[in-house]
Amino acid sequence: ICSNQELIWGGIYQKSDGVRHAILYKTDSNGNALWCKNYFPAQLSAIRAIDINTDGTIAVCGYKSPSLKSTIEPMNFDDPKWYKCFLLLMKVDTLGDTVWTRTFSPAYSNLGRSIKICNDRSLIILADLQNSESSEFDAYLLKTYENGSLAGLQHKETIFDFVLFPNPSSGRLIIL
C-alpha cells in the first residue's frame, strides 16, 4: 500500500532456522528501506492486509498462532488442519512500533484477509473462519472501534436466506 510515495507491505518471514513470523516493511519511492519490523518472532504469524490512517498509523490484520508454534513441519496452507490460528488485528505507528494488538478466536482457525479504516477510524475486517478441522471456511465480517475492541459483535442462531441477482454476474450484484 502506498503513502506519501512510500510503499508499505507485510507478510510472513522465514528465517534460516525455520521460524516463520509476521513482518512489515516500509520503503521510500525508490525501494530503499526506511524500516523493517518483525512481530511475534517465536510464533507462527503473518500480516495479510494493511490500511493506512490519515495520521500515518497503520492497521493490519492476519493471523497468529495461540502458542509457540513448532516450525519443523513444512507449511501447508492447502491443509487448514495444519494450523489453528487467532485472527490478528494490530495498529502500528509511523515507525512500525506496535500501538496495540488484538486477537480474536471465535472459531477453530481464524485468518484475517482484508482490513479497511473507516472515516470514524473504526475498522472493518473480513476474515475466513474454520469451525472445525474440516477444510471448509466461512466468511466473517467484523467491525471494531478505533482501539480494536469489538463494536457490537452479535451471535445469532437464525439462518438468513438471501438471493444474489443476477446470477451469474460479470459485474454488479444485488443482494435481496
Beta strands, then each sheet from edge to edge (+ up, - down):
strand 1: 2-3
strand 2: 6-14
strand 3: 20-27
strand 4: 33-39
strand 5: 45-52
strand 6: 58-64
strand 7: 86-92
strand 8: 98-104
strand 9: 109-117
strand 10: 123-130
strand 11: 138-144
strand 12: 164-165
strand 13: 174-175
sheet 1: 1+ 2- 3+ 4-
sheet 2: 5+ 6- 7+ 8-
sheet 3: 9+ 10- 11+
sheet 4: 12+ 13-
end
